[in-house]
Amino acid sequence: MAQTQAATINAPNQSSIDAAVDWKRVAYLVHLSRGLDALEETKLVPEKKVLYQFSARGHDMAQILLGEQLDHARDAICGYYRSRPILLSLGVDLVEALGSSMARAGGYSDGRDIGAVFNFPNLNGASALPMCGGVGAQYTPMAGWAQALQYFKNTLNDPSYDRAIGVVLGGEASVATNGFWSALTIATTLKLPMLFYVEDNGYGISVPSTFQTPGADIAANLSQFKNLKVLSGDGTDPAEASALISEAVNHVRSWTGPSLLRLTVPRLQGHSFQDTQTYKSDALVKKEWARDPLPKLKDHLVPGHLSEREWTEISARADQAVEETREKAEAIPVADPGAVTRYVFSETEPQIMGGLRGKGARPKSDLEPKPAGARINMVTALRRTLDHELSVNPRMALFGEDVGPKGGVHAVTLGLQEKRGDTRVFDTSLSEEGIIGRAVGMALAGLLPVPEIQFRKYADPAVEQINDCGTMRWRTNNRFAAPMVVRMPVGFFKCGDPWHSQTNEVQFVHSPGWKVAAPSNAEDAVGLLRTALRGDDPVMFFEHRAMLDDPWARRPYPGDDYVLPFGQAKFTLAGDEITIVTWGAMVKRCEEAAKKSGRSADVIDLRTLMPWDKKAVLSSVKKTSRCLIVHEDLRSAGFGAEIAAVVADEAFMDLDAPIARLTMPDIPSPHNPVLLNAVVPDVETICKSIEDLCAF
């Protein structure tokens, strides 16, 4: 057994642990899990009623022992595709579990996701956060959940969160992922109440553990990791497994820091049903079956805890439950295809878990700006809005790299940590996966996370978490959602470069479930940011670097209650000869170009790209019969192509000239200002495009 020098807990002796375990329930649930696996493998998969199947045989007993320890109403787990046994121990409905595997209506996802990707919003006990299809994606959201537990108890002074924990399950292959290491850094530096439960079956699909970590033992490798209690042992031995689980859980419940528990278990079937395990020798397969925890569980219980007859009756009762469950699950219809497009975004009915809706009264909102005072730049407007929302929403937390004492690399958060405290405005480790992943877990726990990504390019390591967050509401059929506002500076400033200056808005527009804002000025930035902060969906909020202190973008502060609904474009100029559609830093240039050209132009600032105001664009094109789209992003597959396609589809007969696009060429942003100015649309090139189109 490997263990760090972290503070130790006086673990109860084995006899008291044994007495605390409901062994009859454990035996029943193990038989139940085995019965469901067997039913799927022998009947439902061959009949193509289950299309993805992952056996938990060999992993089951230890998972159930762990689930038996999760008795706090604020506990939560985040598992992976082989975690159904612990879900059964938390009390998920059997019909829901099997029906979800069969992709029938209701259940985890209403048939939208594979049944092994589960969720369980348990309002009466420990919940299962929505798992993801990617290996290792479960770790950082659980770190966020654990951090939220601390926030509720220590910052919001809610004692009901005391001793609650977060548990993340993963196989040994997952310890090689960015998510694992990012979460480990977060949990240990913050001493979070988080248990890393690693089920080491020796193989990641066909790849042995030696490919995942040196020596194939993550516990040994982490034995000296600071602020981490490391335990390791045999997950097939009931006495050893229950003792180690009890010790790990008790340590995490003490809130002195996280624990990593590695249990070795056999994977008695292939990675999935289709996997024949030809990469394993017959001798190895035989050796694994010799470690089957089910016979060991029987030896542990019979005759000490149960009689032979009781064991047989438990097995028979589980078999009967599985058959009754099969009949009920097969009777469930397929979900209505007409409803499959629902819940990409929030609707009238709130999600069961996640977000702030239903947590209390919200501040009033005003759709009309009430400008007061001098014109301020966008930096000041954003800072003032964030500060006000922090003052009226105690569940809001602002974080990222360098947002604390430094105030952010663009000074937007300057002074906010000093004013609001370092539990509400705080710096993070240098891991974008960790920033967004923890935000997911915090949002699921009922906080409003406002993470900052310093530059657009730096979001790339977090793309998996971004995509998983956006699809959460849809793939759980409105059971879970993780509303957050991701602030992200984009675009050129005095110069460019491939790392700090790209916009690439279209990537997030193409990520289902994300709203996207791209304000061009201080007033719109205030209204859109406040709408995002008071909404119920994840929002990508772009802050264009060139406009943060641009004199044109300065506006009077529109008031502490001003909100600007998404999907409402603004006509910054009105005319009847040409429609110019743009957003962000290009709005200023398009205005100047339209005036310089002498043409009567509608200049439309979209302000948001998801949703975008099709009605405004189409009504303008109907009037002017010409359409020019200007944006800073690349031309190929840029968002301008989507606008052009919609105009061609829905306003073709109104056009007197081809739809034109003026964009960056398909290259990264160049660094030298001369090169940058040669490729970014400027007033001269926009003016020429206006003249060419009007002369057509």
N, C-alpha and C positions, 0 to 999 in steps of 0.2 A: 504494500500500500504506500503510495507516494503522498506526501503532505507538505505544504509550505509551513513557514513559521508564523503564519497568521494566528490571531487569537483563537484558541481552541474552545470547543464547547464540550461540556461533560456529557458525552453520549450515554443514554441509558443502556443497561446491560441487555444481553440478547433475550433473556426471559421476559423482561418488561416490554421489549419491542415486540416479541412474539404475542404477548398478551394483548397488545394494542392493535394488532392487525386482525381484521375481520377475514379470517382465512376461508371461511365458507364462501364469502362473496368473491374473494380472489379466485378461488377454484372455479366458481361458476363463470366468472367473466373470462378466464382463460379458455375454458371449454366453449364458451360462446364465441370468442374470437376465432378459435380453431374451426368451429362449425361454420362461421361465415366465410372464412377462407376456403374451406373445403367445398362449400356450396358454390362459390364463385368459380373455383377451379374445375370442378367436375361437371357442372351443369350450366351456370349462367354465362361463362365465357365461351364454351363450345356452342351454346345457343345464340351467341352474339347479343345477349342481353346486358352484358357488362363488357365494355370495350377496352378499359384500362384496369388492370388488376395487379396489386402489389401485396404479396403475402407478408403478414407480420409474424408468421410462425417462427419461434425462436426468440423473437424480441418481446413477446407478449407478456410473459409473467412479470418481468421487471418493470415494464411500463405501467402495468396495473398496480403494482406495489407503490409506484411513485404517485399515481393518480389518487390512491387511497389517502395519501398524506396532504392533499390539496383541499383543505377544508375551510379556508378563509374566503369570505364573500368577494374579496378584491383580488384573489389569486387569479392568475391567467397562465395559459401555456401557449406556445406557438410551435407547432410540430412540422412534420414533413410527411411524405407519402406513405410511410410505414408506421404511422402513429395512431391507427384506429383503436388499438387496445386501450390506450390512455383516454381516448375520447369516450369509450364505453364506460370507463370507470368514473368519468365526470357526470354520467347520467344522460348522454344523448339518447334520443328515442331510437329504438332498433329499426323501426320501419323507415324512419328518416335516414338512418345510416345506410341501409341496404338500398332504399329507393334512390338515394343520391348516387350510389355506385352504378345503378341502372339508368341514371340520367333522366329520371321521371320528374313530374311536376313537384313543386315544393322542395323540401329538403334544404340542403346546403346552398343550392344555386338555381333551382328551378330548371335543371337540365342544361345550364349554360357552361358549367365547368365539370371536369372529370371528378368522380366521386372521391378519389383519394386526396383531392385538394379541399379540405374540410374547413368548417368554421362552426362555432357554437356560442351564440350570445346567451349565456346562462345568467339570468337575473337573480337566481337563487343560490348561486355558488360560483365555483371557478369556471371561467370562460375559456374557450379556445379561440384565439385571435385568428383571423383568416390567414391560412397558410398560402404559400406561393408555389408555383411550379418549378422555380429555379432553385438549385441546390445552394444553400447558404443564405438565401434571401430572408430567412426567418430570424436571423440573429439580431440585427440592428433594430427592427421594430420592437423586439422584446426588451432591448436595452432602453428604448424610449418609454415603454410601459413601466419598467422598474424606476426610471427617473421620475415619471409622473407620480408614482407612489410616494416618493420622497417629497415631491412638490406639494401634493395634497396634504400630507401630514405636517411638513415643516414650514411651508410657505403659507398655505391656506388654513393651517391649524385644525385639520380634521383628524381626530384620533381614530376614526374607523379604518384608516389605512395602515395603522401600526401593525407590524408583523406580516403584512401581506407580501407576497413574493411574485416574481415572474420566472417562469421556467421555459427554457428553449430546448427543444430536442433536435438532435442531428446525428447522422451517421458519421463514421470516421472519415469518409471522403470529404465531408463538409468543412473539416478543420483546415483545408487548404484554401478556402475561399476568402475573398476580401471581407465579406460580411462577418465571418467568424472573428477575424483579427481586429476589425474595426469595433465590433461589439465588446470584445475582450478588453480593448483599450478603454472604451467608455466605462465599462462596468468596474474595472479595477481602479481607474483614476478617480472615479466618483464614489467608489465603495457602494455600489448599487445592490439592492436585495434581489439578486438574479442568480439562478442556477443554470449552468451549462450542463446539459445531460447528453453525453456522447455515447451512442450505442455502437460499439466497435465490433462489427461482424467480419472484419478482415478484408472486405472487398467493396470497392465502389464500382458497381456493375461488374466489369471483368478485371478491374485494376486493383492489385493488392495494396494493402495499407502502407507498404514501404514507399509507394509513390506519393502518398499524401503527407507523411511526416517522418522524419528520420527515426529509424528504429521501430516504426509502426506503433508508437505509444505516445500519444499526445499528452497523457497525464505525466509520464516521466519527463518529457521535454519541458513541461510547464511547472515542474515541482518547485522551482525557486522563483516563480513569477510573483511579484509583490502584490499584496492585498488580495490574494486568491488562495482559498482553501482547496487543495487538490486531493481527490480521493479516487481510488481505482480498485477494481475487483471483478469478481465473477458474477455476471448477471444471470447465470443459470442456477445458482445456488440460492434457494429461498432464504436461508438464514443470513448468508453473507450479503445478499442484495438488499434485504430489508434493513439490515443494520447500517449499511453504507448510505442508503437512501435517507434513512432517519437522521443520520449524522449530518448529511449535506443539507437537508431541508431545515433542520434545527439551526444550523449555522447561518443560513441565509435569513431565516426568520429573526435572528438576533440583530439584523441590520448593521453588522460590523463589516460587511463586505460580501462579494460574490463567492460562489463555489463552482468548481468544475468536477463533475463526477463522470468517470469513464467506466462503463461496464462492458465486459466482453460477452458477446452473445453469438450464437450461430445463426447464419441466414440459411434456413432449412429448405427454402425454395430459391428459384432464380431471382434476379433483380426484379423482374416482372414476369407475368405468366408466359410471355414469349421467350424468355431467357432459359435455354437448356443447360447452362452452366458447363459447357464443353471445355471451358478453360480450367475446370477443377478436376483433379484426378479422382478416381473411384475411392482411393484410400482416404482422401481429404473429405469427400462427401460422407463416407462412413464415419469418420472421426467427428464430423459436425453433428450427425444424427445421434451420436453417443452422448452429446452434450445437450440434448433436447431438455428444456426446463420442465416440461409437463410430467415426465416420470419422476424427476427430482422433486417436483412439488408434491406428488403423491407420496413419495417416500418420507417427505418431511411431515405430512399431515396424517398419514395412516400408519399406525393406529393412534398416534398421540392426540391429534385434534379431531379426527373424523374416523368413523368406522368404514370398513370396506363398503358396506351397504350405502352409507351416506355419500361416499365418493361416487358410487355407481348412480345413485339417484340424482346427484348434481349433474353428472354427465348427461343423463337421460333428459333432465329438465332443460338443459341447454339445447340439446338436439331438438326437442319439441318447440322451444322458443324460436329456433332458427327456421324450422319448417313453417310455423305460423307466420313468422315475419316474411318469409318468401311469398306466401299466398297473398298477404296484404300488399307487399311491395309490387308484385306483378299486376295487381289490380289498379295501381295508380296510373293514370293516363300520362301521356307526354304533355308537356306544357303547351299552352296556346302560342303558336308561332307569331300571332299578331301582337303579342306582348313582348317579344324578345328585344325590341329596341328601347324598352322602358328602363329607367334607372341608370342611364349613362350619367345624368346629372340629378340633383335633388329635385324631388317633387313635393306635393302637398304632404304626403305621409312621410314622417321622418324615419330614418334608420333606427334600428333597435339600439345599436351601440356606436359610439364615436361622435365627435363634434359637440357643439354647444346647444343645439336646438332642444328646447324642453328643459334647459338647466336654469331658467329664470327669465325675468323681464329683460328686454334688450333696450339700449338707449334709443331715444326717438331719432328719426332720420328726416332729412329735408331734401327734397328733390331740386329745390331752387337754391343756387348759390347766393350767399349774402356777403359779397366782398367787403372787406374792411381793412383799412390800413394801407401801408405802402406795398408796392409790388415786391414779392419775395421770389427767390430762386427755387428751383425744384428741390434742391437739397434741404433747404429750410422747411419747405412745405411738407415733404415726406417726414422729416424729423418731428415736426409739430403734430402731424397726424398720428404717427406711431406713439408719441408721448401721450396724446389725449386718449387713444384707445387703450393703452396700458393703464391709464388712470380709471377708466370706466369698466374694464374687463379684467378682473383679477386672475382669470384663467389663461390669459395671454402671456406667452413667453417668447422672447426675441433672442436669437442665437445664431452663431456662425463663426467663421474664422476672423478674428481681429475686430469683432463688433463691440467689445467691452471698453476697456480704458482707451484704446486707440480711436474708437468711434467709427470703425469701418474704414476701408481703404478709400472711400469717397466721402467720409465724414457724415454720412446720413444718420448714424446712431451716436454721434458725439454727445457726451454728457448724459445719455439715457441710463447707463449702468449706475453712475453716481447718484442719479435722481431716483431710480426705481429699484435699485438693489441688484446684487449679482446672482440671485436665483431667478430673476425675471429677465435680465439682459446679461448674457454670458457668452464667453468664448468657448470654442470646441476644439477637439483634436483636428488635425489636418486630414480629414477624410470626408469627402462629399457623400460617399455611401453612408457613413455614420451620421452625417448631418440630416440627410433626408430620411434615412431609415429610422432614426430615433424620433423624428418628427411624426412619422406614421404611428409609432407606438404611443406617443404622447397624445395625438389626436384621438386614437381609439380609446384612450383612457378618459377623454372628456376635456382635454386642454385645447387651447388654440395655439399651435406652434407657428412661429413666423421665422423660418430659417432663411439665412442669406447665403447665396453662392456668389463668391467675389466677382467672377467673370463668367460669361456664357460658356466658354470652352471648358471651364472647370466642372461643369455639371455632368460631363460625360461619364465619370466613374459612378454617378448616381442614377444613370438611366434606368437600370433595372428597378430600383426602388420607386422612381418616378412613374414608370409604366404600371407597376403593381398597385401603387396608390390610386392612380387614375381609374383603373378597371375595378377597384374593390367594390364599389357600390353595385355596379352591374353584375359582377360575377358572384356576388352573394345575394343577389335579388333583393337589395335594399335592407339586408340585415346589418351590414356594417358600412361605415364610410369614415374616411380620414381627412376631414377638411383642414387645409393649411394654406398659408400664403407664402410662396417662395419668392423672395426678392432677388433679382438678378440684374446687375448692370450689364449692358450690352453695347455693341457698336464702337465706332471709331471715336477718338477724341482729337487731340492735337496731331496725333499720328495713328498708325495702325500697326497690327502684327497678327500672325496666325493664332496667337494664344489668348489675347485679351480683347480683341476687337470684332469678333464675329457676332452676328445677330442670330441667324438660323432659327427664326421663330417657328418656321413651318414644322420642325421636328416635334414641338410640343402641341401644335394645332393637330398634328396627326396622332397624338397620344390620347385615346378616348378617355373622357372624364375630366380633363383639365380645361379650365377656362384660362384665357390668355389676354392680358392687358398690355398695351403699348402706348402709354400717354406721351403727348408731345410737349406739354406745358404744365406749370405748377398747379393750376386750378383743376385740370382733369386728373392729374396725379393724385390729388387729395381725394376727389370724389370716387375714383376707381379703387384706390387703396382702401378707403373706408368701406365701400361696398364689399370688397373681398374679405376684409376683416370681420364683417358682420354676416357673411354668407355661410353656406353649408356645403361648399364644394372646394376641392383643391384649386388654387389659382396660381398661375405663373405670372408674376408681375415684373415686367421689363422696365428698367430705369436706364434710359439712354444716356451714356456718358457725356456726349456732346451737348446735351440739353440740361444737364444738372445745374449749370451756372450760366447758361446762355441768356443774354438780356432779353431776347425775343420770347423765351419760355417763361419769363417772370410774370406773375399775376398776383393780385391781392389774394390773401387767404380767404377762402369761400365760407368759412365757418366750421365749428366743431361738429355740426350735425349734417353737413352736406354729403350726400351720396350721389353717385352717378351710375345708373344701371348699365350693365354690360349689354352690348349689342346695339347701342345708340350712337351712330356716327354724328359728326358735326360738320356743317358746311361753313368753312372758315372764309370762303369767298363765294359769291353767288353770281352766276352768269348763264348764258344760253348757247355758247358756241362749242364748248368742250367740257367734258367731265374728267377731272383729274382725281384719281383715288390713291391715297397714300396714308402713311402713319409714321409715328416716331420722329426722327430727326429730319426726315424728308418733307414734313409738312411746311416748315419754315421755307425751305428752298422752293417748294412748289408754289407757295404764295408769292414769293419774290419773282419767280419766273413768269407766273401768270400776269402779274402787274407789268413786268418788263415787256412782255410780248404784246401788250395792248389788246389782247383777246378777252372776250367776256367768258369767264371760266367759273364752273362749279369746282371748288377745291374741297374735297371730302376727306376729313381726318377720321379714319375708321375708329380709332381709339381702342377698340378691342378686336382681336382676330378670331376668338372663339368665345361667344358667338360673334359673327360680323354682320353688319347691317346691310343685307342684300337689298332690302326694300329701298333704302336711300340711294344706293348705287343705281339700281334699275330705274327708279323714277327720274334720276338725273339724266341717265343715258337716253331715256325716252324723250326728254326735253332737248338735249344737245345733239344727239345722234353721233357723238364721237366719245371715245373712251381711251384715256391714257392712264396706265398704272405705273406708279413710281415706288420702288423700294430699294433698300440698301442690301438686302440679302442677294444670294446668287440667283441667276436667271432660271436655270434648269430646275424644275420642280419647286421653285419658290412660291410663296403664297399668292403672288400675282397671277400665277398660272391658274389657280383655283378661281380667282375673281374673273379672269378672262373667260374661263370655261362657262361660268354661270351666266355672264353677259352674253356669250355666244349662244347658249342654250335658250335663254329666256328673253333676250332683247335683240336677236339677230335682225329682225325685220325693221327695227328702229335705227339701225346703224347706217351711216353714209360713208364710213371709212373703216378700214381694218382696226381691230383692237390692237393697241400698241403697249408694249412694256419697256420700261427703262429701268435697268437694274445694274448691280455689280456683274462683271463677267464671272465665269465659273472658276474663280481662283480664290485662295485665302487672302485675307486683308494684308496688303503690303505695308511695310514699316515706314519707309521714307515718305515724308509728307508729299513730295512731288509725285511719287508713284501712287500714293493713296488718292490724291486729288485727281489723278488721271483716270481712275476707275470708278470712284463713287459718283453717282449722279450729282451734278452741281447745277447752279442756276442757269449757266449757259447751255448745257446739254439738255436740260429740261425745257428751256425756252425754245431751242431748235426743234425738239420733238413736238411741242405745241404748234409751232408754225407749220411743220411738215404735215401734221395730222389735219389741221384746219384748212390747209391748201389742197388736200387730197380731192 
